[in-house]
Amino acid sequence: MTTNRLAIDMAFTDFNDDWSRGAADAQEGIAHTAGESSAYDEGYGFQITRENIATARSIYADFNPQTK
C-alpha cells in the first residue's frame, strides 16, 4: 500500500470512529460537548435527527385515523 493510500485509510478510520462515537453518545443521551471533531458533530446530529423523525412518525400515526 502506498503512503498516500495509507494516510487516506487512516483519515477515513478516524472520521468513522468519531462519527460512530457521536451517534452512540446521542443515542445514549450523553450531552454534546463543544470542541469535538466535525465527524463527531455530524454523527451526533444524524442520530438526533433520526430520533426526531421516528418521534414525529409515531405522533403522526397516533393521530392519523388512516393508520389504525
N, C-alpha and C positions, 0 to 999 in steps of 0.2 A: 504494500500500500504506500502510496506517495505521502510525503509530509503534508501537502495541501489537503489531500483526501482525509488524512487522519485528523487534521485540525477541524475540518468540516464535520466529521463524525463526532468529535468531542464537543463541538459547539452545539450540535443537534441534541446530544445526550444531556448536556447542561440545560438547554431550553426545555426539553421534555421532562426532566426531573423537576425543574422549578414549576412548570405548568401543572404537572400532576400534583405536586405538593400544594399549590394554590387551590386547585379544585378540591383536594381532600380536606384542606383546612376549612374551606367554605362549607363543605358538606357536614363537617363535624361541628360547625358553629363557632369556630375559632375566629375571633375578631381580626380583621385585616389590619396589618401594621404598615405604616409608611416606610419607604426605603427598600422595599423588596424589588426584585428584578421585574422587568416588563413581562416576562414569561409567567412569573408568579401572578402578577396582576391580571393577566389575560385568563389564566386558569381559574382564578378566584371569581372573576367577573362572569365567566362562562357558567360556572356552577350556580351562582346566584341567579342568573338569567334563566337557567334550566329549571330551577326550583320555582321561580316566579311563574313561568309558563305552566308548569304542572299544577300549581295552585289555581291559576286562572282557569285552566281547563276543568278542574274539579268543581270550582264555584259555578262555572257556566253549566256543567252537567247537572248540578243540584237544582238550578233554577230554570232549566230548559225542559219543558214537558215532552219534547220530542225525543229526549234521551232516556226516558223512563219507559 
